[in-house]
Amino acid sequence: MLAENFGKQLGHPTRSVAGWLVTRFLTRFNHFLEENAVQLSGIQPGDTVLELGYGPGLGLESAAKLLTDPSGHLVGVDYSKYMHGMASDRMKEFVASGKVTLHNCDVAAMPLTDSTVDKVFHCNCYYFWPDLRKGATEIHRVMKPGGLMVTTLRLSYVASFAAKRVLPGKNWQPKNYIAALRDSGFTDVRMEDKQYKQITFQVIYATALK
C-alpha cells in the first residue's frame, strides 16, 4: 500500500506532505536526467520546444535559457496542479515575458496546434500514462515533420521501483513505449546508453515522420 501511494504521488503529486516529499525526491534524482534531456534534444535558439511532465520546473529552466532568439518559445504540460503551481512560480519571469507557456493538462489532450513543435523532451514521465499509444499519438500530432523527441531515464532504478510496485503495470518497460512511438508515426526510434559522471542512464530518441 505504501509503495502504491508513493507511486501515485510520483505520477500525480498533490499539495500534501507526501507530495512535498516526492518533490524533494524529484529535485534530487531527476536533475541530471532533466539536464541531459535538454542537452541531447539539440535545442536551437528559435525553436518551439515542449516539455512533458515538467514537475517542479528544473528542465524548463534549463531549456528556456537556450531559446535566445525572439521567436524561441517553450511550452510545458503537467497533469499535477501542485507541480503546475510550483513550476509557474519558478518560471514566472519567463511566463510573464511570453517566452514560456505552461499548461495543467493531460499529455493525451494537449491544447497545442498540429505540427508546431520542433523538439519534445521528458524525463521519468511516460510510465504513468494510462495509454502509451494515446500519449505518443498526441506528441506526434503536435510535432513538426522531422522534429525530435527525447526522453531520459535510469532504467536500473525504474526496474527496481517496478519490482516494488511503485510503478503501475508494464508501461515502464522501454520496449512498450518504443512500440507505441513507432505505431504512432515516429521513425528512427531507438534507446541508447549514456554516461554522466560514472552514472549510466538511458535515452530514447524518436523522429516525427509526416
trRosetta pair geometry for C-beta under 8 A, 3 or more apart (Angstrom, degrees):
i j d omega theta_ij theta_ji phi_ij phi_ji
1 4 5.8 -56 -149 36 30 111
1 5 6.4 30 154 -19 65 106
2 5 5.8 -56 -149 36 30 111
2 6 6.4 31 153 -19 64 105
3 6 5.7 -55 -151 36 31 111
3 7 6.3 33 151 -21 65 106
3 164 5.1 -149 -133 144 141 91
3 165 4.8 87 114 82 136 87
3 166 4.9 -99 -175 -75 90 66
4 7 5.5 -54 -149 36 32 114
4 8 6.5 36 152 -22 65 102
4 165 6.2 -31 -67 135 77 105
4 166 7.6 -152 -80 -119 28 36
5 8 5.6 -49 -149 32 33 113
5 9 6.6 30 153 -15 64 104
5 18 6.8 -81 151 -144 106 154
6 9 5.8 -58 -152 38 33 109
6 10 6.4 38 148 -24 66 103
6 18 7.4 -136 -102 -163 55 111
6 22 7.4 162 -159 -87 69 104
6 166 5.5 -44 90 -134 108 100
7 10 5.5 -49 -148 31 35 115
7 11 6.5 23 157 -10 66 107
7 161 7.5 136 -96 171 98 109
7 165 7.2 -93 -30 137 147 57
7 166 4.2 164 -72 178 100 53
7 167 5.7 -173 -133 -76 123 30
7 168 6.3 136 150 -36 142 80
8 11 6.0 -62 -150 43 30 104
8 12 6.3 -41 173 47 67 94
9 12 7.1 -87 -128 71 23 54
9 13 5.4 51 -176 -105 72 61
9 14 6.9 -90 -121 17 82 81
9 16 7.9 -105 -116 65 120 115
9 18 4.8 -124 -90 143 153 107
9 19 5.7 -146 -152 -87 109 55
9 21 7.7 30 139 70 154 92
9 22 4.4 -159 138 -50 110 148
10 13 7.4 25 -107 -60 13 84
10 22 5.8 -154 -81 -146 52 124
10 25 7.8 -63 -100 91 92 136
10 26 7.8 150 -136 -68 73 105
10 124 8.0 -82 177 153 111 116
10 128 7.1 -160 108 -72 87 133
10 166 7.0 56 5 164 147 103
10 167 7.8 -62 80 -87 145 73
11 79 8.0 -11 155 65 74 134
11 127 7.6 -114 -92 95 104 86
11 128 3.3 164 -128 -134 109 139
11 168 7.9 -13 -43 6 152 113
12 79 5.8 -61 -110 103 94 115
12 80 5.2 166 -157 -83 56 95
12 128 7.3 171 -34 177 79 141
13 19 4.2 112 -177 -144 86 90
13 22 4.9 -158 -104 86 112 135
13 23 6.1 99 -159 -58 159 85
13 26 7.9 -81 -50 -15 145 142
13 55 7.7 71 11 -134 136 77
13 80 4.9 40 54 -147 73 157
13 82 5.0 -107 112 77 90 132
13 83 5.6 98 57 -46 115 100
14 18 7.3 32 55 76 92 99
14 19 4.5 -131 68 -64 47 136
14 80 7.1 -130 -72 -149 46 104
14 81 7.9 31 -125 54 63 91
14 82 5.4 154 -147 -28 21 140
15 19 5.7 -81 -86 68 12 155
15 81 7.7 -54 -23 94 104 97
15 82 4.7 -178 -54 -103 71 112
15 85 7.9 10 -73 44 117 144
16 19 4.5 100 46 6 73 103
16 20 7.0 -131 94 -6 40 85
17 20 5.7 -53 -150 33 31 113
17 21 6.5 31 152 -18 64 105
18 21 5.7 -54 -150 36 32 111
18 22 6.4 33 152 -19 65 105
19 22 5.6 -52 -147 36 33 112
19 23 6.4 38 152 -23 64 103
19 82 5.4 -51 -180 162 144 171
20 23 5.6 -52 -152 32 32 114
20 24 6.7 33 150 -18 64 101
21 24 5.7 -51 -153 33 35 112
21 25 6.4 37 148 -20 65 106
22 25 5.3 -54 -150 36 35 116
22 26 6.2 35 153 -20 68 104
23 26 5.7 -51 -144 36 32 110
23 27 6.3 34 156 -21 64 106
23 55 7.5 157 -126 -177 72 97
23 56 5.6 100 -156 -63 98 123
23 82 7.9 -114 -64 138 124 118
23 83 7.7 -180 -101 -94 103 81
23 86 6.9 -161 -132 -110 138 172
24 27 5.8 -55 -148 35 29 112
24 28 6.4 22 157 -15 64 110
25 28 6.1 -64 -151 38 27 106
25 29 6.0 -13 170 13 67 116
26 29 6.7 -72 -129 52 22 86
26 30 4.8 -6 -173 4 66 131
26 55 5.1 -146 160 -164 149 145
26 56 6.3 149 98 -1 123 110
26 124 7.8 -159 -129 80 91 141
27 30 6.9 -33 -85 44 10 96
27 31 6.5 32 176 -55 47 103
27 56 5.8 -12 -76 41 95 154
27 58 6.7 149 -127 -54 65 132
28 31 6.9 -61 -172 -7 13 110
29 33 7.7 15 140 3 64 119
29 157 7.6 178 -176 -178 134 166
30 33 5.2 -72 -158 50 56 112
30 34 5.4 59 146 -29 88 104
30 55 6.8 56 88 51 165 168
30 58 6.6 145 105 49 103 145
30 123 5.6 116 -161 127 105 132
30 124 6.0 -103 -108 23 110 135
31 34 5.8 -56 -148 34 27 111
31 35 6.4 25 156 -17 64 107
31 58 5.6 -110 -114 -175 69 156
32 35 5.6 -50 -144 37 35 113
32 36 6.2 31 158 -16 66 108
32 196 5.5 152 171 130 126 150
32 197 7.6 -95 -134 28 150 118
32 199 7.1 72 112 68 156 149
32 201 7.7 176 114 -27 107 155
33 36 5.9 -57 -145 41 29 107
33 37 6.2 35 155 -24 64 106
33 123 4.5 131 126 -152 110 126
33 124 6.6 69 112 -19 158 102
33 152 4.4 -179 -166 110 87 123
33 153 6.9 48 -144 -93 138 24
33 154 6.7 -104 -78 -29 126 93
33 201 6.3 -159 -100 -162 90 157
34 37 5.7 -54 -148 32 29 112
34 38 6.6 28 155 -18 63 105
34 58 4.6 91 93 104 169 109
34 59 3.8 -127 -162 -69 106 90
34 62 6.6 144 137 15 98 138
34 123 5.1 -93 -80 -8 63 163
34 152 7.7 -149 -63 55 23 132
35 38 5.9 -57 -155 34 30 111
35 39 6.4 21 154 -13 66 110
35 58 7.8 -63 -49 148 75 107
35 59 7.6 -139 -57 -104 36 70
35 62 5.7 -179 -112 -101 64 165
36 39 5.7 -55 -141 41 35 108
36 40 5.8 27 162 -14 70 112
36 152 5.3 110 88 -101 108 160
36 194 6.8 154 -173 108 143 151
36 196 6.1 -93 -70 -72 137 144
36 201 7.0 123 68 78 163 142
36 203 7.4 -115 138 -82 115 116
37 40 6.2 -60 -138 43 24 104
37 41 6.5 36 156 -35 60 106
37 59 6.2 -19 72 -126 121 129
37 121 4.3 133 157 -178 107 123
37 122 6.9 -131 -165 60 153 13
37 123 5.1 -122 -26 -65 151 102
37 150 5.5 161 -156 116 75 109
37 151 6.7 -2 -123 -137 120 28
37 152 4.4 -124 -67 -1 94 117
37 203 7.8 171 -99 -122 65 98
38 41 5.9 -55 -157 19 27 116
38 43 6.7 -35 -174 -6 73 131
38 59 5.7 179 -54 -154 110 83
38 62 4.4 -143 -10 113 175 124
38 63 5.0 -138 -128 -71 115 80
38 66 7.3 166 173 -8 110 141
38 121 6.2 170 -81 89 46 171
40 121 7.9 130 71 -116 86 125
40 150 5.2 169 102 -161 104 154
40 152 7.3 124 33 -65 140 113
40 194 7.8 -90 -80 -79 142 163
40 203 5.9 -97 158 -138 169 147
40 205 7.9 -113 152 -85 117 103
41 49 7.2 80 142 -136 149 118
41 63 7.8 3 54 -112 147 109
41 119 4.6 92 174 -176 116 132
41 120 7.8 -160 -131 69 124 25
41 121 4.7 -77 -69 -60 136 124
41 148 6.3 158 -155 102 66 117
41 150 4.7 -137 -84 24 77 137
42 119 7.1 -165 69 -103 71 138
42 148 6.6 42 45 55 111 158
43 47 5.4 -128 -157 42 73 146
43 49 5.7 0 -123 -84 118 141
43 63 6.1 156 -71 -146 169 84
43 66 4.6 85 100 114 125 145
43 67 7.0 -67 162 -65 123 77
43 119 5.6 -123 -95 48 76 165
44 47 4.7 114 58 -35 78 106
44 66 7.9 158 129 151 2 107
44 69 7.9 5 138 5 79 130
44 72 7.9 -150 106 -100 61 110
44 118 7.4 -71 38 138 102 155
45 66 6.9 -127 -93 155 52 65
45 67 6.1 119 -160 -148 45 35
45 68 4.5 -51 -138 52 111 81
45 69 3.8 103 135 -17 102 99
45 72 5.5 -97 162 -56 51 134
46 67 7.5 109 -90 -152 16 76
46 69 3.8 -36 -74 74 79 152
46 70 7.9 4 -112 58 89 48
46 71 4.3 25 -150 75 97 109
46 72 5.0 -115 -121 -63 27 77
47 67 6.6 -106 56 -108 77 96
47 72 5.9 28 49 -127 52 85
47 73 7.9 -123 110 43 48 58
47 118 4.1 -112 -152 64 97 145
47 119 5.5 18 170 8 145 110
48 72 7.5 -177 -75 -153 43 44
48 73 4.9 -3 -116 64 78 98
48 74 7.9 -178 -158 -79 48 28
48 75 7.1 21 179 -4 89 109
48 116 5.9 -53 102 148 160 77
48 117 5.2 -113 109 -120 104 49
48 118 5.3 123 52 3 67 92
48 119 7.8 167 88 30 47 70
49 63 5.5 -149 116 177 152 131
49 67 6.8 -130 11 -70 123 125
49 72 7.7 8 -1 -170 103 88
49 73 7.3 179 26 92 68 50
49 74 5.0 -18 68 -112 100 71
49 75 7.0 177 89 27 48 70
49 117 7.1 90 -123 -159 15 91
49 118 6.6 -44 -75 62 59 92
49 119 4.7 -16 -116 70 83 99
49 120 7.5 165 -164 -85 60 33
49 121 7.4 -7 -174 11 104 99
50 74 7.8 161 -84 -162 29 54
50 75 4.8 -20 -106 73 75 100
50 76 7.2 156 -160 -89 56 35
50 77 7.2 5 -170 1 101 99
50 112 7.4 -17 -99 -87 137 165
50 117 4.8 -18 -14 -141 120 142
50 119 7.2 -179 29 95 67 53
50 120 4.7 -17 70 -109 101 79
50 121 7.7 159 87 25 56 56
50 142 6.8 62 -43 115 164 135
51 54 4.7 81 111 -86 122 96
51 59 5.3 152 -132 107 147 124
51 60 5.8 -124 30 -75 153 76
51 63 6.5 -171 -49 7 122 157
51 74 7.3 13 -3 -175 101 98
51 75 7.5 -178 25 92 63 51
51 76 4.7 -11 63 -111 97 86
51 77 7.6 -176 91 28 56 60
51 120 7.6 155 -91 -160 28 58
51 121 5.7 -25 -108 72 75 80
51 122 6.3 132 -166 -86 64 67
52 76 7.9 -176 -78 -153 19 61
52 77 5.9 -14 -121 62 59 96
52 78 7.9 136 -179 -79 41 60
52 107 5.3 48 -150 -114 116 126
52 120 6.7 31 -19 -175 106 103
52 121 7.7 -161 21 95 80 34
52 122 3.9 -34 61 -81 96 133
52 125 5.4 124 111 154 100 161
52 139 7.3 -43 -59 -96 143 114
53 77 7.5 -9 -38 92 39 70
53 78 5.6 96 -128 -111 33 82
53 79 7.5 -14 -100 7 77 87
53 107 7.2 -29 -41 -61 86 129
53 122 5.4 72 42 -151 102 114
53 123 7.4 -139 92 55 110 59
53 124 7.6 -129 120 87 141 62
53 125 3.6 174 34 -124 152 119
53 128 7.8 119 -106 50 142 124
54 57 5.7 33 151 -94 110 51
54 59 6.2 -131 -139 59 76 104
54 60 5.2 37 -157 -41 130 114
54 76 4.1 3 -36 -163 147 129
54 77 7.4 131 -10 56 100 29
54 78 5.0 -95 36 -51 79 121
54 83 6.9 155 81 153 73 118
54 87 5.3 69 113 -115 120 160
54 102 7.2 -92 43 -129 153 105
55 58 7.0 -14 85 15 113 92
55 59 7.8 82 43 14 101 102
55 78 6.7 178 -43 -119 30 142
55 80 7.9 35 -111 46 47 133
55 83 5.2 -87 -142 -146 30 130
55 86 7.9 -39 154 83 51 127
55 87 7.0 121 97 -64 35 118
56 83 6.4 -96 -64 -141 43 83
56 86 4.9 -58 -127 128 69 131
56 87 6.0 166 -180 -71 23 77
56 90 6.6 91 162 -28 72 150
57 60 4.5 -54 -157 42 73 122
57 61 5.8 82 143 -32 87 95
57 76 7.8 -5 -112 -133 76 174
57 86 6.6 -155 -7 119 109 83
57 87 3.5 149 -63 -129 108 81
57 90 4.0 166 79 70 152 144
57 91 5.5 -146 -155 -31 139 105
58 61 5.9 -54 -156 28 28 113
58 62 6.9 21 152 -12 62 105
59 62 5.7 -56 -151 38 37 109
59 63 6.0 31 156 -16 71 110
59 121 6.7 -147 -179 104 138 118
59 123 6.3 170 -57 3 142 127
60 63 5.9 -62 -143 41 28 107
60 64 6.0 31 161 -27 66 109
60 74 6.4 127 -150 150 80 138
60 76 5.5 -29 -92 -65 123 144
60 87 6.1 88 18 -162 152 114
60 90 7.3 114 75 99 122 120
60 91 5.5 -51 129 -74 134 139
60 94 7.8 -177 155 71 105 155
60 100 6.6 72 -175 -140 114 139
60 102 7.8 1 -120 -88 154 110
61 64 6.2 -52 -145 29 23 112
61 65 7.2 25 156 -21 56 105
61 90 6.4 -73 -66 150 114 118
61 91 6.8 -138 -78 -85 72 90
62 65 6.3 -62 -164 27 31 112
62 66 7.5 22 148 -16 62 106
63 66 5.9 -62 -162 31 41 110
63 67 7.0 34 149 -21 71 106
63 74 5.5 131 114 -119 114 134
63 121 7.3 -177 -82 43 136 132
64 67 5.9 -59 -154 30 39 110
64 74 5.2 -87 -89 3 76 158
64 91 6.9 156 -42 -135 158 109
64 94 5.0 -42 -155 -119 150 155
64 99 6.1 88 -152 131 104 123
64 100 5.7 -33 -103 -65 125 120
65 68 7.9 8 165 -62 44 86
66 72 7.7 -152 107 -165 64 152
67 72 3.0 178 -171 147 95 136
67 73 6.8 175 -171 -21 150 15
67 74 5.9 -148 -10 -40 155 100
67 99 6.5 149 95 -169 128 108
68 72 6.6 63 36 11 27 151
69 72 4.6 114 61 -24 80 101
72 99 7.1 15 99 -150 86 92
73 98 8.0 -50 -118 145 99 75
73 99 6.6 -158 -120 -164 54 45
73 100 7.7 162 -167 -88 61 32
73 101 7.2 10 179 4 105 104
74 94 7.3 -10 52 162 124 135
74 99 6.4 25 24 146 96 77
74 100 4.7 -21 74 -108 103 78
74 101 7.4 171 92 26 54 63
75 100 7.6 165 -84 -159 30 57
75 101 5.1 -15 -112 68 76 96
75 102 7.7 164 -162 -86 50 34
75 103 7.2 13 -177 -3 94 106
75 112 6.7 95 153 -94 165 126
75 117 7.3 -90 41 -103 128 114
76 87 6.6 -111 113 147 157 150
76 100 7.1 9 -1 -172 106 101
76 101 7.4 179 26 92 67 50
76 102 4.7 -13 64 -116 104 76
76 103 6.8 -176 92 28 54 68
77 102 7.8 164 -82 -163 32 56
77 103 4.7 -16 -106 71 77 105
77 104 7.9 158 -154 -98 60 12
77 105 5.4 -56 -152 61 107 90
77 106 7.9 -15 166 92 123 14
77 107 5.9 136 108 -94 131 66
77 110 5.5 -78 -78 -115 159 106
78 83 4.8 -98 147 99 148 124
78 84 5.5 -172 74 -68 110 78
78 87 6.9 119 11 10 149 148
78 102 7.5 -17 18 -170 100 99
78 103 7.7 152 25 86 56 59
78 104 6.4 -34 75 -117 73 57
78 105 8.0 86 59 40 29 48
79 104 7.3 81 -149 -173 18 64
79 105 7.0 -51 -98 111 57 20
79 106 5.6 45 -101 -94 105 54
79 107 7.3 -66 -49 -18 103 79
80 83 3.9 71 82 13 117 105
80 84 6.4 -175 96 -14 60 82
80 104 7.6 -96 82 -143 30 95
81 84 5.3 -52 -145 35 34 118
81 85 6.4 35 156 -19 65 102
81 104 5.6 48 -99 -156 61 143
82 85 6.1 -57 -155 34 27 108
82 86 6.5 22 151 -15 63 109
83 86 5.5 -56 -144 40 35 111
83 87 5.9 29 160 -14 71 109
84 87 6.2 -57 -140 42 24 104
84 88 6.0 29 157 -24 62 111
84 102 6.3 150 -149 147 82 121
84 103 7.9 -73 -122 121 120 23
84 104 4.0 -14 -85 -85 160 107
85 88 5.7 -54 -143 34 27 114
85 89 6.6 27 157 -19 62 105
86 89 6.0 -58 -157 34 29 110
86 90 6.5 26 150 -17 64 108
87 90 5.5 -54 -146 38 37 113
87 91 5.9 6 163 5 71 115
87 102 6.0 167 107 -130 116 151
88 91 6.3 -70 -136 54 24 91
88 92 6.4 60 155 -79 61 76
88 95 6.3 18 -150 -39 73 164
88 102 5.6 -143 -84 62 84 153
89 92 5.8 -10 -150 -41 30 112
91 94 4.7 -55 -177 49 87 114
91 95 5.3 93 119 -29 92 99
91 100 5.2 -77 166 95 131 160
91 102 6.8 129 70 -43 139 131
92 95 5.5 -55 -139 39 31 112
92 96 6.1 34 160 -22 66 106
93 96 5.8 -52 -145 35 29 112
93 97 6.5 23 156 -15 62 109
94 97 5.9 -60 -148 39 30 108
94 99 4.5 -82 -165 71 83 112
94 100 3.9 48 129 4 112 122
95 98 7.9 47 178 -66 30 21
95 99 7.7 -85 -66 56 21 72
95 100 5.0 -61 -75 79 59 98
95 101 7.2 112 -129 -95 79 34
95 102 6.5 -44 -101 3 122 105
97 100 7.9 59 60 17 87 77
98 101 7.8 5 -159 -59 51 90
103 110 6.9 114 84 -147 157 78
103 111 6.0 179 -125 37 149 106
105 109 6.3 -113 169 88 113 82
105 110 6.2 133 101 -112 133 52
105 111 6.4 156 -36 -7 171 95
106 109 4.8 43 72 35 105 93
106 110 7.8 -122 88 -60 55 59
107 110 6.5 -1 -152 -55 38 104
107 125 7.8 107 -58 159 156 118
107 129 6.3 -67 60 -104 128 117
107 135 5.0 30 110 -133 116 98
107 138 6.4 149 147 82 66 138
107 139 7.4 -1 173 -59 105 91
108 129 7.1 128 -46 -156 106 110
108 130 7.9 -54 -23 50 147 93
108 131 6.6 57 -96 63 147 103
108 134 4.3 20 -133 134 123 112
108 135 5.3 -71 -76 -80 83 60
108 138 5.2 173 -141 -18 39 149
109 138 6.9 -93 -59 -119 26 149
110 138 5.8 128 9 167 102 120
110 142 6.1 -33 83 -52 136 147
112 116 6.2 -144 171 54 100 124
112 117 6.9 15 167 -40 148 116
112 142 4.4 38 100 -127 129 129
113 116 4.7 73 77 -28 94 139
113 142 7.3 104 79 -132 37 80
114 141 5.7 -76 -118 171 80 81
114 142 6.6 -114 -124 -103 31 41
115 141 7.8 -86 -40 166 60 46
115 142 7.2 -149 -38 -173 21 25
115 143 6.8 -10 -116 98 46 30
115 144 5.2 80 -171 -102 73 52
115 145 7.0 4 -139 -22 113 72
115 210 6.9 118 -102 -161 116 177
116 142 6.2 -49 44 -173 84 75
116 144 6.8 93 -74 -57 2 88
117 120 6.1 54 141 -60 135 92
117 142 4.9 39 5 134 123 94
117 143 4.9 -62 73 -103 97 54
117 144 6.3 -158 69 -10 40 81
117 147 6.0 80 104 -152 72 159
118 143 7.7 111 -104 -150 7 77
118 144 5.7 -5 -92 26 52 126
118 147 5.3 -163 -161 -122 29 101
118 148 7.7 6 152 29 65 77
119 147 6.4 -151 -71 -168 34 92
119 148 5.5 -6 -118 66 77 87
119 149 7.7 157 -165 -87 50 38
119 150 7.5 -9 -170 10 95 103
120 139 5.8 113 179 -160 175 109
120 142 7.9 102 -74 85 128 109
120 143 6.3 -74 -22 -85 121 116
120 147 7.0 66 -6 146 92 117
120 148 7.4 -160 34 103 68 48
120 149 4.3 -11 68 -113 108 81
120 150 7.2 166 90 26 59 59
121 149 7.4 170 -79 -160 41 52
121 150 4.8 -12 -109 69 86 92
121 151 6.9 158 -160 -84 55 48
121 152 7.9 12 -170 -4 100 93
122 125 4.2 -61 162 24 123 149
122 126 7.0 111 102 -40 136 84
122 150 8.0 164 27 92 53 55
122 151 5.0 -15 69 -110 79 95
123 151 6.7 176 -82 -158 36 70
123 152 5.1 -11 -113 60 87 91
123 153 7.2 162 -158 -74 58 60
124 127 7.2 -32 -170 14 58 116
124 152 7.9 -32 -27 91 69 69
124 153 5.9 125 -76 -111 64 84
124 158 7.5 -161 -119 -88 87 108
125 128 6.9 -78 -178 32 42 101
125 129 7.7 43 142 -35 74 100
125 151 6.9 -117 39 -138 105 121
126 129 5.5 -39 -160 5 56 118
126 132 6.5 54 179 -121 108 94
126 135 6.6 162 -133 111 87 155
126 151 6.6 4 -15 -150 119 165
126 171 6.8 -142 136 158 80 105
126 177 5.1 68 127 -111 154 134
127 158 6.9 -164 -68 -153 147 115
127 167 5.1 -49 168 -151 135 123
127 168 7.7 138 157 46 88 70
127 171 5.3 136 -149 104 47 99
127 172 4.0 25 -122 -93 114 77
128 167 7.8 -105 -71 -141 70 84
128 168 7.5 82 -118 32 56 107
128 171 7.6 -173 -32 96 13 142
129 132 5.7 113 89 -87 122 52
129 134 7.5 -163 168 68 118 92
129 135 4.3 -26 -160 -42 157 148
129 171 6.5 -166 60 -174 74 149
130 134 7.8 -2 80 45 83 130
131 134 4.0 50 101 14 119 113
131 135 6.5 160 91 -13 65 85
132 135 5.7 -59 -150 40 33 111
132 136 6.0 29 157 -17 70 110
132 171 5.7 174 -54 -138 114 101
132 176 6.0 150 -1 142 170 96
132 177 5.7 -131 -153 -105 134 60
132 180 3.8 -122 131 -65 107 164
133 136 5.9 -56 -142 40 28 108
133 137 6.1 30 158 -21 64 109
133 180 4.8 -133 -81 -140 54 101
133 183 6.2 -42 -123 92 101 130
133 184 6.5 169 -157 -66 63 106
134 137 5.8 -55 -144 36 27 112
134 138 6.4 26 157 -18 63 108
135 138 5.9 -61 -152 36 28 109
135 139 6.5 29 152 -19 65 105
135 180 7.3 34 63 148 90 143
136 139 5.6 -52 -149 34 34 113
136 140 6.4 35 153 -19 65 105
136 177 7.4 156 -69 -163 123 68
136 180 4.2 160 -7 138 149 99
136 181 5.0 -137 -144 -87 134 50
136 183 7.3 83 95 66 143 85
136 184 3.9 -173 124 -7 104 157
136 186 7.2 -90 -176 -10 110 123
137 140 5.7 -54 -149 37 31 113
137 141 6.4 41 150 -29 63 103
137 184 4.4 -139 -79 -134 59 115
137 185 7.7 84 -121 11 64 106
138 141 5.4 -44 -148 25 35 118
138 142 6.9 20 160 -10 64 104
139 142 6.5 -68 -155 39 29 99
139 143 6.4 25 154 -25 65 115
139 149 6.2 57 159 -104 133 145
139 184 7.4 66 57 128 91 151
140 143 5.9 -64 -147 31 30 112
140 184 4.7 -176 -14 142 143 106
140 185 4.7 110 -165 62 151 114
140 186 6.2 -125 -93 -52 113 84
140 208 5.6 155 -139 -128 70 100
140 210 7.9 156 176 -70 92 100
143 147 3.8 -144 -176 64 106 144
143 149 7.0 -73 -86 -54 153 102
143 208 4.0 -175 107 -56 132 161
143 210 8.0 -176 95 -33 86 128
144 147 4.5 114 57 -47 73 114
144 208 6.9 128 80 74 37 140
144 210 7.9 -115 167 23 35 142
145 208 6.3 -131 -126 107 29 99
145 209 7.3 31 -145 -154 78 24
145 210 4.0 -111 -93 51 92 109
146 207 6.4 -19 -148 -174 39 106
146 208 6.6 -39 24 67 14 83
147 207 7.2 156 78 -155 38 60
147 208 4.5 15 52 22 88 125
148 205 6.9 -33 -162 -159 97 91
148 206 7.6 141 -158 78 52 46
148 207 5.9 -27 -100 -102 63 72
148 208 7.8 -118 -60 1 21 85
149 181 7.5 -154 77 -135 143 127
149 186 6.9 -62 31 -120 129 139
149 205 7.2 140 81 -162 62 43
149 206 4.5 -15 60 63 110 94
149 207 7.5 -164 20 -77 79 25
149 208 7.1 93 -20 -45 104 88
150 203 6.4 -21 -162 -167 94 103
150 204 7.3 153 -154 80 43 55
150 205 5.9 -8 -102 -105 74 67
151 177 7.8 -69 59 149 153 151
151 203 7.2 156 80 -155 44 54
151 204 4.8 -5 57 54 95 102
152 194 8.0 -54 -129 41 105 135
152 201 6.0 30 -174 145 99 128
152 202 7.1 155 -154 85 54 50
152 203 5.4 -22 -99 -100 73 73
152 204 8.0 -163 -75 20 29 71
153 158 5.6 10 173 -38 121 142
153 174 7.5 -165 55 -80 142 107
153 201 6.7 179 93 -172 31 93
153 202 5.3 -20 68 64 80 98
153 204 7.7 19 12 -7 106 103
154 157 4.4 39 99 20 109 115
154 158 6.5 155 82 -18 57 89
154 199 7.3 -43 -116 167 124 111
154 200 7.7 115 -140 97 83 59
154 201 4.7 -61 -91 -116 73 91
154 202 7.1 149 -107 15 24 81
155 158 5.4 -56 -141 39 36 113
155 159 6.0 36 161 -20 70 105
155 174 6.8 -41 -108 -30 120 125
155 201 7.6 141 -2 -153 74 49
155 202 4.9 45 -29 -5 110 136
156 159 6.1 -53 -147 36 26 109
156 160 6.5 29 152 -20 60 108
156 200 7.6 74 -9 82 124 103
157 160 5.6 -56 -151 35 33 114
157 161 6.4 33 153 -18 67 104
158 161 5.8 -54 -150 35 31 110
158 162 6.4 32 151 -20 64 106
158 167 6.9 30 -169 -31 75 159
158 172 5.4 -178 169 -179 110 120
159 162 5.5 -52 -147 35 33 114
159 163 6.4 37 153 -23 64 103
159 172 7.6 166 -84 127 46 128
160 163 5.7 -52 -150 32 31 113
160 164 6.7 18 154 -7 63 108
161 164 5.9 -66 -152 45 32 104
161 166 4.0 -74 -173 61 88 126
161 167 5.0 78 119 -17 104 104
161 172 7.6 -164 82 -132 103 161
162 165 7.5 36 -177 -79 35 26
162 166 7.1 -83 -69 52 26 77
162 167 4.5 -44 -89 57 71 117
162 172 5.0 -148 -78 60 128 154
162 173 8.0 73 -112 -56 169 74
165 168 7.9 40 -168 -93 67 46
167 171 7.7 -130 165 64 107 86
167 172 4.6 47 145 -54 149 140
168 171 7.1 22 88 26 79 111
169 172 7.7 150 87 -3 68 83
170 173 5.4 -20 177 5 80 117
170 176 6.0 130 129 -47 93 156
171 176 5.9 -127 -134 102 39 143
171 177 7.3 74 -178 -61 70 88
172 176 8.0 62 59 43 26 126
173 176 4.8 83 76 0 93 106
173 177 7.6 -179 92 -3 51 84
174 177 5.7 -61 -152 41 42 106
174 178 5.9 42 154 -22 75 108
174 191 5.5 38 168 -77 146 157
174 202 6.9 -75 -82 135 150 151
174 204 6.3 -173 -150 -74 109 128
175 178 5.6 -53 -142 39 31 114
175 179 6.3 35 156 -22 64 105
176 179 5.8 -50 -148 34 30 112
176 180 6.5 31 152 -18 62 105
177 180 5.6 -53 -149 36 35 112
177 181 6.4 38 152 -21 67 104
177 204 6.7 5 106 -165 124 174
178 181 5.7 -52 -149 34 31 113
178 182 6.5 29 154 -16 64 106
178 189 5.3 144 -156 146 83 123
178 190 7.8 58 -132 -97 124 17
178 191 6.7 -81 -76 -32 131 108
178 204 6.5 -134 -80 -144 88 126
179 182 5.8 -56 -148 38 32 109
179 183 6.1 29 155 -17 66 111
180 183 5.7 -58 -143 41 29 111
180 184 6.1 24 157 -19 64 114
181 184 5.9 -65 -147 38 27 108
181 186 4.3 -37 166 43 89 140
181 189 4.9 145 102 -116 126 143
181 204 7.7 172 -19 159 159 123
181 206 4.6 -101 -180 -110 140 155
182 186 6.0 -82 -86 67 35 85
182 187 7.8 77 -124 -95 71 38
182 189 5.2 -114 -65 23 87 149
185 208 6.9 27 116 -155 100 66
185 209 5.5 -144 168 64 76 84
185 210 6.9 49 164 -79 130 65
186 189 5.3 82 115 -65 114 112
186 206 3.9 1 179 179 145 115
186 207 6.3 133 -164 64 81 39
186 208 6.0 -50 -107 -95 74 43
186 209 6.4 133 -141 8 21 90
187 206 7.6 124 56 -166 28 70
187 207 5.3 -42 70 72 77 96
187 208 8.0 41 22 149 80 5
187 209 4.2 69 -11 -44 114 129
188 205 6.8 -43 127 116 93 105
188 206 7.0 151 84 -140 69 38
188 207 4.6 28 50 16 114 116
189 204 7.3 4 -169 -177 81 93
189 205 7.0 -174 -138 91 39 58
189 206 4.5 12 -103 -104 84 91
189 207 7.9 -136 -61 21 59 65
190 204 7.3 -179 93 -146 34 57
190 205 5.6 -5 57 53 80 96
191 202 5.6 4 -176 -177 107 113
191 203 6.8 162 -152 82 59 43
191 204 4.9 -26 -95 -94 83 74
191 205 7.8 173 -87 15 34 69
192 202 7.1 157 80 -154 37 65
192 203 5.2 -16 60 60 87 95
192 205 7.2 17 4 -5 107 110
193 200 5.8 -16 -167 -165 108 104
193 201 7.6 146 -155 79 60 30
193 202 6.0 -41 -100 -99 53 69
194 200 7.3 146 77 -153 41 54
194 201 5.6 -27 66 69 91 78
194 202 7.2 149 17 -108 84 18
194 203 5.5 47 -15 -13 126 114
195 198 6.9 4 -169 -97 104 17
195 199 7.0 139 -158 69 57 44
195 200 6.0 -31 -98 -96 68 60
195 201 7.9 146 -99 22 21 72
196 199 5.0 -30 71 62 79 98
196 201 6.3 -5 14 12 113 117
